[in-house]
């Protein structure tokens, strides 16, 4: 069985809005696809590509995300 995450769970994990998650999905920066019902299916484990714009943050402290338990949807 394939495992998928929901948009609200990913938004909560990344501490961004659900709209931002949908934008990242459309840009291909988060791995996922739309199924036959036109619902986003986000692959588990979460795979996020970094952006190309903005400052180089390699020298800065990394923000530590404290993820909650993500719900995994079985298809």
N, C-alpha and C positions, 0 to 999 in steps of 0.2 A: 504494500500500500504506500502510495506517495503521501508525504506530509507537507502541509502548507500552513503559513501564518496568515492572520487577518490584518487588514490595514490599521484598525485601531490598536492592535497589539504592537505592531511595528512602530506606530507613531508614539505610543507611550514609552517604548523601549528607547527610541532615539531622542525623545523629548522634543518632538516637532509636531506640527499639525498634521491631520489626516490629508489635507490638501497637498502639503509638501511631500508626503509619501507618494501620493498619486503622481505628482510632477516628477519625482525621482524615478518612478516606475516607467513613465512615458519617455523619459530621457535615456532609459536603459542603465541607470546608475544603481538600481536595485534589481536583482534578478527576480523576475516574475512574468506572468502572462495572464491574459484574459481567457476564461473558459467559455464554453458554449452559452452559458447564461449571462455572459458579459460581466462576470465577477472576477476581480483580480485574485490570482493565486500566487502567493509569494513563497518562494522555495525556502525550505528549512534544511540546513542552517542558513542564516541570513548572510547574503553576499552583497557588500556595498562597495562600489568603485568611488574613489576620491574625486573631487572636483579638480578642474584645471586652473581656476582663477583664484584670486585672493592671495594673502600673504603666505610665505613659506613657514609653516608652523613646526618644523622638525626640531627647532631649538627650544620650543616652549614646552611647558609641562602639559601632559596629555590629560584631558578631562576624563575622569573615571566615571563611567556609567555604572550604576548599580541596577542591573536589569531585574525586573520582577519575573516571576514564573510566566513564560509565554504559553498561551494556549495553542496547541497544534491541531489543525483541522485535518481530519482524514477524508480522503476523497475515494 
